[in-house]
Amino acid sequence: MTDFRDEILDIVSSFGISAAVDIVLVAGALYWILLLLRGTTAMSILRGAAVLLVVAFLFARIFDLVVLNWLLRNSVTGIVLAVVIIFQSDIRRALERLGRTGVWGLAGHREFEPHVLELIIRTVMKLARSGTGGLIVLERDTGLDDVIEVGISVNAPATGELLETLFYPGAPMHDGAVVIRGGRILAAGCTLPLSSRVMASRFGTRHRAGLGLTESTDAVVLVISEERGEISLAANGRLVSPVNERQLRIQLETLFEVDLDRGTTSEERTIKSDLNEAL
């Protein structure tokens, strides 16, 4: 206990400009890493692990526990390697986000004109009402060329009629995903990576595929369930289901930073807040 107090006093007495700069740099780096991992599974687990390590460190130092001190000093490298291995998918997604947004998070999303988003919303609602399944991928900053290449090239302006035709139950490409970039449908019948997460039994392969793509890219995926006629929205590695027309419109406004020419009521602000928390 006395040694620990003496160490604290030594640190305080030797505190200078270089120490202040050192602390600021380390704190900034940690804050930046936490921002990258925010909203991921890794963040929740790391938070609990950090609390456990801090408690163990304090006990070891205050009560001069020799064995625990030795373990903490010599396990740093192993802990870092374990974190990298266990959370490799979350770290990959965080690094991919850094690559597309830069250090300061400044990047513009792939442009979607308001009328294109309105067209997509109308078509999605029509598909849901008719019980027609669908999987629509809206590309943002992360390029989806690897997904597009495994599908059938379309490269045509996005229209409601074309989307309905592509998802018509008798069409050869209706089970795959349609990828839209800006105002053009680039490909149909695309295969998406499936999420490995445990999901509720009511979610099928389309939901797992939509979620899987958003775990590794910043794409927005709309899933229409043919069994229940429900609409789901996947973004940032999370799935919101079901969403109604108003919720869908508000969330697309937020994700693509566009104004779909509506007044924003207090109810809509509440919906936007709830959906933002979910995503």
Residue pairs with C-beta under 8 A, 6 or more apart in sequence:
1 62
1 63
1 64
3 64
4 61
4 62
4 64
7 61
34 43
36 94
36 95
36 97
36 98
37 43
37 46
37 90
37 91
37 94
39 236
39 237
39 238
40 87
40 90
40 93
40 94
40 237
41 87
41 90
42 83
42 86
42 87
42 90
42 91
43 90
45 87
46 83
46 87
53 72
56 68
56 72
57 72
59 65
59 68
60 68
60 69
60 72
61 69
84 91
89 215
89 216
92 216
93 215
93 216
93 237
96 142
96 216
96 217
97 218
100 107
100 141
100 142
100 218
101 107
101 141
107 141
108 141
109 140
109 141
109 218
109 255
109 256
109 257
110 139
110 140
110 141
110 181
110 182
111 182
112 138
112 182
112 183
112 256
112 258
113 182
113 183
113 258
114 258
114 259
114 260
114 261
116 158
116 180
116 182
116 183
117 252
117 253
117 256
117 258
117 260
118 260
119 158
119 159
119 160
120 136
120 138
120 158
120 163
120 180
120 222
120 252
121 245
121 248
121 249
121 252
122 160
123 160
123 163
123 164
124 134
124 136
124 222
124 224
124 231
124 248
125 231
125 245
126 160
126 164
127 133
127 134
127 163
127 164
127 167
127 224
128 224
128 225
128 229
128 230
128 231
129 229
131 226
131 227
131 229
132 164
132 167
132 168
132 169
132 224
132 226
133 167
133 174
133 175
133 206
133 224
133 225
133 226
133 227
134 163
134 167
134 174
134 178
134 206
134 222
134 223
134 224
135 176
135 177
135 178
135 192
135 206
135 209
135 210
135 221
135 222
135 223
135 224
136 163
136 177
136 178
136 180
136 221
136 222
136 224
137 144
137 147
137 177
137 178
137 179
137 180
137 190
137 192
137 210
137 213
137 219
137 220
137 221
138 180
138 219
138 220
138 221
138 222
138 256
139 179
139 180
139 181
139 186
139 219
140 217
140 218
140 219
140 220
140 255
140 256
141 218
142 217
142 218
142 219
144 179
144 181
144 217
144 219
147 177
147 179
147 187
147 190
147 191
147 192
147 213
148 179
148 186
148 187
148 190
150 190
150 191
151 173
151 176
151 177
151 179
151 187
151 188
151 189
151 190
151 191
152 173
152 176
152 187
152 188
152 189
153 186
153 187
154 162
154 166
154 178
154 185
154 186
154 187
154 188
155 184
155 185
155 186
155 187
156 162
156 184
156 185
157 183
157 184
157 185
158 180
158 183
158 184
158 185
162 185
163 178
163 185
165 171
166 173
166 174
166 178
166 185
166 188
167 174
167 178
167 224
168 174
172 189
173 188
173 189
175 189
176 188
176 189
176 190
176 191
177 188
177 189
177 190
177 191
177 192
177 209
177 210
177 213
177 221
178 185
178 187
178 188
178 190
179 185
179 186
179 187
179 188
179 190
180 186
191 209
192 209
192 210
192 212
192 213
192 221
193 209
193 212
193 213
193 215
193 216
194 205
194 208
194 209
194 212
195 208
195 209
195 211
195 212
195 215
196 212
197 211
199 207
199 208
199 211
199 239
202 228
203 232
203 239
203 241
204 225
204 227
206 223
206 224
206 225
207 223
207 225
207 232
207 234
207 239
207 241
209 221
210 221
210 222
210 223
210 232
210 234
210 239
211 221
211 234
211 237
211 238
211 239
213 219
213 221
213 234
214 220
214 221
214 234
214 235
214 236
214 237
214 238
215 237
218 235
218 236
219 235
220 233
220 234
220 235
220 252
220 255
220 256
221 233
221 234
221 235
222 231
222 232
222 233
222 234
222 248
223 231
223 232
223 233
223 234
223 239
223 241
224 230
224 231
225 231
225 232
228 242
230 241
230 242
231 241
231 242
231 243
231 244
231 248
232 239
232 240
232 241
232 242
232 243
233 239
233 240
233 241
233 243
233 248
233 251
233 279
234 240
235 251
235 255
235 279
236 279
238 278
238 279
240 247
240 251
240 275
240 278
240 279
243 251
243 275
246 268
246 271
247 271
247 275
249 260
249 262
250 268
250 271
250 272
250 275
251 272
251 275
251 279
252 258
252 260
253 259
253 260
253 272
254 272
254 275
254 276
262 268
